[in-house]
């Protein structure tokens, strides 16, 4: 009987919505031990998602051990979010509110 009461009164908790988190991208740089040469960079804008898709192909030359200098080629893909647009709707709402207040005060 206790189970019947508790299951009928308890409702499923809503799932939390995922939070969109912007993480800054730090690109690989040349150091005294590693040389980075960019071979290709492609930037594709996506208006639907409001991001730029970036594809980078680069060569890394590892010079840390002079007797074993080697090269590797790697690819990197990431998205760069577009800056937020300023919305004019808020200003329009304020103008409408001001007009209504002016009409009511007369």
Secondary structure, 3 states (H helix, E strand, C coil): CHHHHHHHHCCCCCCCCCCCCCCCCCCCCCCCCEEEEEEEEEEEEECCCCEEEEEEEEEEEECCCCCCCEEEEEEEEEEEECCCCCCCHHHHHHHHHHHHHHHHHC
